[in-house]
Amino acid sequence: MSSEEKPGGESMLTVVVALVANALLALAKSVAALLTGSAAMVAEAAHSWADTGNEVFLVVAERRGSRPRDEEHPRGYGRSTYIWSLVAAFGLFSAGAMVSVWHGITDLLHEPHEGGSTFVVNYVVLGIGLVLEGTSFVQATRQVRGAARRFDTHPLRYVDKTSNPTVRAIFLEDLAALIGIGLALAGIALHQLTGEPAYDAAASIAIGLLLAVVAVFLMRRNMEYLLGEALSPALRADVLRRMLDHPQVDRITYLHVEYVGPQRLFVVAAVDLVGDDSESHLAVRLRQVEADIETDELIEDAILTLAPPDEPALHP
């Protein structure tokens, strides 16, 4: 990707849509699970409650990560987005995956209690779930496709590589939710057709394993950005090109760039300025060039030093 998008209103809209959808579904699935005793429905209820909690964490991540930098945090608060997104992913693993697997195994080992209601309750709730989760997934997909189109990359590659953890989390959680509803429908239908509740329990375990895979992937990606995710060669070249476009920069001999938040970069560079000013004038010009570079929407903070004359210049 040659550049990055700035997080903002579209990401927050995606989170809010997912939050409302999952909160409504969590209540409906919980009622259905109590009425029918379905293990798959218990797993789906746990899934939706976990997703609802996750969206709350993601709202916190968006709000805290978007705060402007200050004296205590000169590189801004962008990394807090990864911290809260990591907490959300762990919540999906513990409250969603573990509960679903545990309940499915429990029902396999012990004859599950069946409620007095018919299977129709489960089908109705899961049908509503398809509509609500589908609506949320459409919003997430629209944002992902729009960004992927701007960066001329495949949407799934964008989901993997984007530095915006909110978009990645919502897209994958909604996709997992739709697959989970399909697994639940299959398990309940096989239970109804065969009279064997093991299919229902197996669906609960499958949903839990699906959530575990998604949660571990999200945790790993957030940890990589907290540890220092490397920029793609194209994005690094784009940053170098933007800096060389400054009229006062003649050449750059050293460049270090790292993420300090979603679509926010910290830049350290050794530059050679045009002209042949005295040392005191160079210091003033260097600070001004730093300030100019920081007006770029991509660069949160820039530190420039003077380049030694014998070092080779970098090229985009």
Phi, psi and chi 1 to 4 in degrees:
 res  aa     phi    psi   chi1   chi2   chi3   chi4
   1 MET       -  131.3  -70.8  178.3  -78.0      -
   2 SER   -82.3  -18.7   61.6      -      -      -
   3 SER  -154.1  179.9   61.3      -      -      -
   4 GLU  -132.4  152.6  -77.7  -87.1   15.8      -
   5 GLU   -87.2  150.4   59.9  178.5  -21.7      -
   6 LYS   -84.9  132.8  -68.1  -65.1  -74.3 -178.4
   7 PRO   -69.1  154.6   26.7  -31.9      -      -
   8 GLY   177.8 -135.8      -      -      -      -
   9 GLY   -61.8  -37.0      -      -      -      -
  10 GLU   -66.6  -40.3 -169.4  175.0    9.4      -
  11 SER   -63.6  -42.1  -69.2      -      -      -
  12 MET   -66.3  -38.6 -177.4   60.5   75.4      -
  13 LEU   -61.1  -42.0  174.1   62.2      -      -
  14 THR   -61.1  -41.6  -58.6      -      -      -
  15 VAL   -66.2  -44.2  174.9      -      -      -
  16 VAL   -64.2  -42.9  170.7      -      -      -
  17 VAL   -59.7  -44.6  170.3      -      -      -
  18 ALA   -66.1  -38.6      -      -      -      -
  19 LEU   -63.2  -47.0  174.1   60.6      -      -
  20 VAL   -63.7  -45.3  172.6      -      -      -
  21 ALA   -61.1  -46.2      -      -      -      -
  22 ASN   -71.0  -35.0  -79.5  -60.2      -      -
  23 ALA   -63.8  -44.4      -      -      -      -
  24 LEU   -64.0  -41.7  -66.5  173.9      -      -
  25 LEU   -68.0  -38.5  -83.9  177.3      -      -
  26 ALA   -59.3  -42.9      -      -      -      -
  27 LEU   -64.9  -46.9  -71.1  171.5      -      -
  28 ALA   -64.2  -43.2      -      -      -      -
  29 LYS   -68.1  -35.1  -70.2  175.9 -179.0  177.2
  30 SER   -64.1  -43.1  -63.2      -      -      -
  31 VAL   -63.1  -44.6  172.2      -      -      -
  32 ALA   -62.9  -38.7      -      -      -      -
  33 ALA   -65.1  -39.1      -      -      -      -
  34 LEU   -67.5  -38.0  -71.6  172.4      -      -
  35 LEU   -74.1  -36.2  -68.3  175.6      -      -
  36 THR  -106.1  -20.8   65.9      -      -      -
  37 GLY    71.0   15.8      -      -      -      -
  38 SER   -72.2  127.4  166.1      -      -      -
  39 ALA   -65.3  -39.7      -      -      -      -
  40 ALA   -63.6  -37.0      -      -      -      -
  41 MET   -71.3  -34.2 -169.9   57.1   70.2      -
  42 VAL   -61.6  -42.7  170.4      -      -      -
  43 ALA   -62.7  -41.9      -      -      -      -
  44 GLU   -66.4  -37.7  -82.9  -64.0  -66.2      -
  45 ALA   -63.9  -44.8      -      -      -      -
  46 ALA   -61.6  -39.6      -      -      -      -
  47 HIS   -59.2  -48.9 -177.4  178.4      -      -
  48 SER   -68.6  -37.7  -69.0      -      -      -
  49 TRP   -65.2  -40.4  -78.7  118.1      -      -
  50 ALA   -63.3  -43.3      -      -      -      -
  51 ASP   -63.4  -38.0  -78.7   -8.7      -      -
  52 THR   -62.7  -45.9  -58.6      -      -      -
  53 GLY   -61.6  -39.1      -      -      -      -
  54 ASN   -62.2  -41.9  -71.0   -8.2      -      -
  55 GLU   -64.5  -33.9  -95.9   80.2   70.1      -
  56 VAL   -61.9  -44.9  172.7      -      -      -
  57 PHE   -62.4  -37.8  -75.3  125.7      -      -
  58 LEU   -69.3  -33.1  -67.3  176.7      -      -
  59 VAL   -62.7  -44.6  168.8      -      -      -
  60 VAL   -60.3  -42.4  174.4      -      -      -
  61 ALA   -60.5  -44.6      -      -      -      -
  62 GLU   -63.3  -43.3  -76.8  -73.9  -51.3      -
  63 ARG   -72.1  -44.8  -67.8 -178.5   63.1   85.4
  64 ARG   -73.0  -36.8  -63.5 -155.0  170.6 -171.8
  65 GLY   -71.0  -20.3      -      -      -      -
  66 SER   -90.8   -0.7   61.8      -      -      -
  67 ARG   -65.9  141.7  -73.4 -175.4  -65.6  176.6
  68 PRO   -68.9  154.8   26.5  -34.8      -      -
  69 ARG   -68.4  156.9   62.1  179.8 -176.7  167.2
  70 ASP  -142.2 -171.3   50.2   34.1      -      -
  71 GLU   -64.4  -35.1  -67.9 -176.0   -0.5      -
  72 GLU   -76.5  -25.5  -65.9 -177.2   -8.0      -
  73 HIS  -131.8   78.3  -63.4   83.4      -      -
  74 PRO   -64.7  -19.1   22.4  -32.7      -      -
  75 ARG   -99.7   11.9  -48.6 -103.1  133.2   74.6
  76 GLY    84.3 -173.4      -      -      -      -
  77 TYR  -110.7   15.5  -67.8   81.6      -      -
  78 GLY   -59.5  -34.2      -      -      -      -
  79 ARG   -66.5  -22.1  -76.4 -164.7  177.4  104.5
  80 SER   -63.7  -24.3   65.2      -      -      -
  81 THR   -60.7  -41.8  -53.8      -      -      -
  82 TYR   -69.7  -35.1  -60.4  119.9      -      -
  83 ILE   -65.0  -49.2  -64.6  173.2      -      -
  84 TRP   -68.7  -33.3  -75.3  100.5      -      -
  85 SER   -68.0  -33.6  -62.5      -      -      -
  86 LEU   -66.1  -41.5  179.8   61.9      -      -
  87 VAL   -61.2  -42.3  171.6      -      -      -
  88 ALA   -62.4  -42.3      -      -      -      -
  89 ALA   -64.9  -39.1      -      -      -      -
  90 PHE   -66.0  -35.7 -179.0   75.2      -      -
  91 GLY   -63.3  -38.9      -      -      -      -
  92 LEU   -62.3  -39.1  179.8   65.9      -      -
  93 PHE   -69.0  -47.9 -178.4   81.6      -      -
  94 SER   -77.8  -47.3   56.9      -      -      -
  95 ALA   -84.6  -22.1      -      -      -      -
  96 GLY  -102.8  -61.3      -      -      -      -
  97 ALA   -66.6  -50.6      -      -      -      -
  98 MET   -65.6  -40.9  -66.9 -178.6   65.3      -
  99 VAL   -64.2  -42.2  169.4      -      -      -
 100 SER   -65.1  -45.8  -59.9      -      -      -
 101 VAL   -65.4  -44.9  171.5      -      -      -
 102 TRP   -61.1  -44.4  172.3   81.4      -      -
 103 HIS   -67.8  -38.1 -170.5   76.4      -      -
 104 GLY   -64.3  -42.9      -      -      -      -
 105 ILE   -65.3  -40.6  -67.1  174.7      -      -
 106 THR   -59.3  -42.6  -59.7      -      -      -
 107 ASP   -70.8  -28.2  -84.4   10.9      -      -
 108 LEU   -70.9  -36.3  -79.2  177.7      -      -
 109 LEU   -82.8  -24.1  -63.2  177.2      -      -
 110 HIS  -129.8  145.0  -54.5   89.4      -      -
 111 GLU   -61.1  116.5 -171.7   66.9   24.0      -
 112 PRO   -70.1  151.1   26.8  -33.7      -      -
 113 HIS   -79.5  129.2  169.2   71.5      -      -
 114 GLU  -106.3  131.0  -68.7  -65.7  -28.3      -
 115 GLY   -72.2  171.5      -      -      -      -
 116 GLY   -83.8   -8.8      -      -      -      -
 117 SER   -80.9  164.2  -61.0      -      -      -
 118 THR   -82.2  172.4   67.2      -      -      -
 119 PHE   -69.3  -14.3  -70.2   93.0      -      -
 120 VAL   -59.0  -36.2  174.1      -      -      -
 121 VAL   -58.3  -46.0  174.3      -      -      -
 122 ASN   -63.0  -43.7  -72.4  -28.0      -      -
 123 TYR   -63.8  -40.0  -66.2  137.9      -      -
 124 VAL   -64.8  -46.6  169.6      -      -      -
 125 VAL   -64.8  -42.3  170.7      -      -      -
 126 LEU   -67.8  -33.1  -69.5  176.1      -      -
 127 GLY   -64.4  -42.9      -      -      -      -
 128 ILE   -61.7  -38.9  -64.4  172.6      -      -
 129 GLY   -60.5  -40.7      -      -      -      -
 130 LEU   -59.8  -39.8  -80.4  174.6      -      -
 131 VAL   -68.1  -49.0  174.6      -      -      -
 132 LEU   -68.2  -47.0  -67.4  177.3      -      -
 133 GLU   -66.3  -35.1  -67.0  -72.9    7.2      -
 134 GLY   -63.7  -39.4      -      -      -      -
 135 THR   -62.3  -45.0  -59.5      -      -      -
 136 SER   -64.7  -40.5  178.4      -      -      -
 137 PHE   -66.9  -36.0 -174.6   65.8      -      -
 138 VAL   -62.1  -42.9  166.3      -      -      -
 139 GLN   -63.6  -44.2  169.0   60.9   28.5      -
 140 ALA   -65.3  -41.0      -      -      -      -
 141 THR   -65.8  -38.0  -59.0      -      -      -
 142 ARG   -61.2  -43.3 -178.0 -177.9  -63.1  116.2
 143 GLN   -67.2  -42.8 -176.6  175.4   -1.5      -
 144 VAL   -64.6  -45.5  166.1      -      -      -
 145 ARG   -65.3  -39.2  -75.6 -177.7  174.4  174.5
 146 GLY   -63.0  -43.3      -      -      -      -
 147 ALA   -68.6  -42.3      -      -      -      -
 148 ALA   -62.7  -35.8      -      -      -      -
 149 ARG   -66.6  -39.9 -168.5  179.3  -55.5  113.2
 150 ARG   -65.1  -33.6  -71.5 -165.2  -63.4  -86.3
 151 PHE   -96.9    5.4  -56.1  140.7      -      -
 152 ASP    53.9   52.0 -167.6   26.1      -      -
 153 THR  -139.4  166.9 -172.9      -      -      -
 154 HIS   -72.6  142.1 -168.9  -81.7      -      -
 155 PRO   -54.6  -41.2  -28.3   35.3      -      -
 156 LEU   -68.6  -34.8  -68.5 -178.8      -      -
 157 ARG   -67.0  -37.8  177.7  171.8  173.7   76.8
 158 TYR   -61.4  -43.5  172.8   79.5      -      -
 159 VAL   -58.7  -39.8  169.4      -      -      -
 160 ASP   -71.3  -42.5  178.1   38.0      -      -
 161 LYS   -95.4  -17.9  -62.9  -60.4 -177.1 -178.4
 162 THR   -60.2  144.8  179.6      -      -      -
 163 SER   -84.8    2.1   62.5      -      -      -
 164 ASN   -92.8  100.7 -170.4  -27.5      -      -
 165 PRO   -70.5  -23.8   28.8  -35.1      -      -
 166 THR   -66.7  -46.6  -57.7      -      -      -
 167 VAL   -61.1  -44.7  173.3      -      -      -
 168 ARG   -61.7  -44.9  177.4  167.9   37.1 -112.1
 169 ALA   -64.7  -47.4      -      -      -      -
 170 ILE   -63.7  -45.0  -64.0  -62.5      -      -
 171 PHE   -60.8  -48.7  179.4   85.3      -      -
 172 LEU   -71.3  -36.4  -68.5  179.5      -      -
 173 GLU   -66.7  -40.4  -73.2  177.4    8.3      -
 174 ASP   -67.3  -40.1  -75.0  -12.5      -      -
 175 LEU   -63.2  -43.8  178.6   60.0      -      -
 176 ALA   -63.5  -35.2      -      -      -      -
 177 ALA   -64.3  -42.8      -      -      -      -
 178 LEU   -66.3  -41.6  -68.5  173.8      -      -
 179 ILE   -64.9  -39.8  -63.5  174.2      -      -
 180 GLY   -62.4  -39.4      -      -      -      -
 181 ILE   -63.3  -40.1  -70.7  174.6      -      -
 182 GLY   -61.6  -42.5      -      -      -      -
 183 LEU   -64.5  -41.9  -68.2  171.6      -      -
 184 ALA   -63.4  -44.1      -      -      -      -
 185 LEU   -60.0  -42.1  -75.9  169.4      -      -
 186 ALA   -65.0  -45.1      -      -      -      -
 187 GLY   -64.5  -42.2      -      -      -      -
 188 ILE   -68.6  -41.0  -67.5  169.8      -      -
 189 ALA   -63.6  -43.1      -      -      -      -
 190 LEU   -65.6  -36.7  -72.3  171.6      -      -
 191 HIS   -61.3  -44.5  179.3 -171.4      -      -
 192 GLN   -66.1  -42.1 -178.1 -178.9   16.7      -
 193 LEU   -71.7  -37.0  -69.0  173.1      -      -
 194 THR  -102.1  -17.8   64.8      -      -      -
 195 GLY    76.3    8.6      -      -      -      -
 196 GLU  -102.5  109.5  178.6   54.8   61.3      -
 197 PRO   -69.8   -9.4   24.2  -33.3      -      -
 198 ALA   -61.3  -31.8      -      -      -      -
 199 TYR   -63.6  -39.2  -71.6  110.5      -      -
 200 ASP   -63.2  -46.2 -159.7  -21.3      -      -
 201 ALA   -64.9  -39.0      -      -      -      -
 202 ALA   -63.4  -36.7      -      -      -      -
 203 ALA   -64.0  -38.4      -      -      -      -
 204 SER   -61.8  -43.4  177.1      -      -      -
 205 ILE   -65.4  -42.5  -64.2  173.3      -      -
 206 ALA   -62.5  -40.2      -      -      -      -
 207 ILE   -63.6  -42.8  -68.1  168.8      -      -
 208 GLY   -62.1  -42.1      -      -      -      -
 209 LEU   -65.8  -38.1  -66.2  176.0      -      -
 210 LEU   -60.7  -45.6  170.9   66.6      -      -
 211 LEU   -64.9  -36.1  -63.9 -177.0      -      -
 212 ALA   -63.5  -42.4      -      -      -      -
 213 VAL   -61.9  -46.6  169.8      -      -      -
 214 VAL   -63.8  -44.1  172.2      -      -      -
 215 ALA   -63.9  -44.4      -      -      -      -
 216 VAL   -63.7  -40.8  169.2      -      -      -
 217 PHE   -61.4  -45.4  174.7   77.5      -      -
 218 LEU   -65.2  -41.6  -68.5  175.0      -      -
 219 MET   -61.6  -43.6  -74.9 -170.5  -74.4      -
 220 ARG   -62.4  -44.0 -180.0  177.7   64.1   82.9
 221 ARG   -65.9  -40.1  -67.8  -58.2  -75.2  138.4
 222 ASN   -66.7  -38.2  -77.2  -61.5      -      -
 223 MET   -64.7  -37.9  -69.9  173.0   65.3      -
 224 GLU   -63.9  -38.0  -72.8  170.6  -12.2      -
 225 TYR   -72.8  -32.9  -86.0   99.8      -      -
 226 LEU   -69.3  -35.0  -74.5  170.0      -      -
 227 LEU   -77.5  -23.1  -69.7  172.9      -      -
 228 GLY   121.4   75.5      -      -      -      -
 229 GLU   -68.2  131.0  174.8   82.6   -4.2      -
 230 ALA   -71.8  144.7      -      -      -      -
 231 LEU   -73.4  151.7  -87.4   70.4      -      -
 232 SER   -67.9  151.3   67.4      -      -      -
 233 PRO   -54.9  -37.2  -26.5   35.5      -      -
 234 ALA   -66.4  -41.8      -      -      -      -
 235 LEU   -70.1  -39.1 -179.5   54.2      -      -
 236 ARG   -61.2  -43.3  177.8 -176.9  169.9   82.5
 237 ALA   -63.5  -35.7      -      -      -      -
 238 ASP   -66.4  -40.9 -176.4   54.3      -      -
 239 VAL   -63.3  -44.3  171.8      -      -      -
 240 LEU   -61.0  -40.9 -179.4   58.4      -      -
 241 ARG   -65.2  -42.2 -170.6  179.0  -58.6  109.0
 242 ARG   -61.9  -39.7  -67.4 -176.8 -173.8 -153.5
 243 MET   -71.0  -39.3  -64.8 -178.3   65.9      -
 244 LEU   -68.4  -20.2  -72.5  171.1      -      -
 245 ASP   -71.8  -14.9  -75.3  -18.0      -      -
 246 HIS   -66.8  132.3 -167.6  -74.4      -      -
 247 PRO   -63.6  -20.8   20.9  -32.7      -      -
 248 GLN   -90.7   -9.6  -64.9  -64.4  -42.0      -
 249 VAL   -96.3  118.8  175.6      -      -      -
 250 ASP   -87.8  -45.2 -178.2   38.8      -      -
 251 ARG  -157.1  163.9   66.1 -168.6 -174.8  102.9
 252 ILE  -128.7  129.7  -62.3  175.2      -      -
 253 THR  -108.5  -15.3   63.1      -      -      -
 254 TYR  -146.7  139.2  170.9   81.2      -      -
 255 LEU  -146.7  123.1  179.0   65.2      -      -
 256 HIS  -122.0  127.4  169.1   78.7      -      -
 257 VAL  -133.0  134.8 -171.8      -      -      -
 258 GLU  -143.2  154.3   63.5 -179.3   66.0      -
 259 TYR   -75.4  134.9  -76.9  104.1      -      -
 260 VAL  -120.7   16.1  -68.9      -      -      -
 261 GLY   159.7  175.3      -      -      -      -
 262 PRO   -60.4  117.5  -22.1   33.3      -      -
 263 GLN    56.4   34.5  -64.9   86.1   48.0      -
 264 ARG  -131.6  130.3  -62.1 -179.0 -175.6 -177.9
 265 LEU  -123.2  146.2  -58.0  176.1      -      -
 266 PHE  -109.0  126.1  169.0   50.1      -      -
 267 VAL  -119.7  131.1  175.5      -      -      -
 268 VAL  -122.3  127.7  179.2      -      -      -
 269 ALA  -145.7  148.7      -      -      -      -
 270 ALA  -103.4  120.5      -      -      -      -
 271 VAL  -125.8  154.7  -56.9      -      -      -
 272 ASP  -114.2  118.2 -174.6   12.4      -      -
 273 LEU   -85.6  154.9  -60.1 -178.1      -      -
 274 VAL   -68.1  153.6  -62.1      -      -      -
 275 GLY    88.7 -174.2      -      -      -      -
 276 ASP  -143.5   62.8 -170.4   21.9      -      -
 277 ASP   -79.1  167.8  -73.9   -8.7      -      -
 278 SER   -71.2  166.1   63.8      -      -      -
 279 GLU   -59.6  -41.5 -176.3  176.0  -16.8      -
 280 SER   -65.7  -40.6   59.0      -      -      -
 281 HIS   -68.2  -36.1  -71.6  164.8      -      -
 282 LEU   -62.2  -39.8  -83.3  175.3      -      -
 283 ALA   -62.4  -43.0      -      -      -      -
 284 VAL   -65.1  -45.1  173.3      -      -      -
 285 ARG   -63.1  -38.2  -69.9  175.3   60.8 -161.4
 286 LEU   -63.0  -42.7 -158.8   61.9      -      -
 287 ARG   -63.8  -36.7  -63.5  -70.5   84.3   79.3
 288 GLN   -68.1  -39.9 -176.5   57.7   53.4      -
 289 VAL   -63.6  -40.7  172.4      -      -      -
 290 GLU   -56.0  -49.1  -79.8 -177.0   -2.4      -
 291 ALA   -61.4  -39.5      -      -      -      -
 292 ASP   -64.4  -43.5  -67.1  -16.9      -      -
 293 ILE   -64.6  -34.5  -69.9  174.2      -      -
 294 GLU   -72.0  -11.4  -72.1  172.1   -1.1      -
 295 THR   -75.9  -14.3   61.1      -      -      -
 296 ASP   -62.7  133.4 -170.2  -64.2      -      -
 297 GLU   -62.1  -18.2   62.1  177.2    6.4      -
 298 LEU   -90.0  -24.7 -168.8   60.6      -      -
 299 ILE  -103.9  116.9  -61.7  174.5      -      -
 300 GLU   -80.6  -41.2 -178.3   73.1   22.2      -
 301 ASP  -150.2  142.5 -170.8   19.3      -      -
 302 ALA  -135.6  134.8      -      -      -      -
 303 ILE  -124.2  121.2  -63.9  178.8      -      -
 304 LEU  -115.4  141.5  -56.1 -177.8      -      -
 305 THR  -126.4  165.8   61.0      -      -      -
 306 LEU   -79.7  137.7  -65.9  176.2      -      -
 307 ALA   -82.6  135.1      -      -      -      -
 308 PRO   -61.8  143.1  -22.0   33.6      -      -
 309 PRO   -66.7  -21.1   22.6  -33.1      -      -
 310 ASP   -93.9    0.2   57.8  -20.3      -      -
 311 GLU   -86.3  139.9  -71.9 -172.4   -3.1      -
 312 PRO   -69.9  150.5   25.1  -34.2      -      -
 313 ALA   -80.4  147.7      -      -      -      -
 314 LEU   -88.3  148.9  -59.9  177.1      -      -
 315 HIS  -129.6  142.5  -59.4  -77.9      -      -
 316 PRO   -60.3      -  -20.3   31.2      -      -
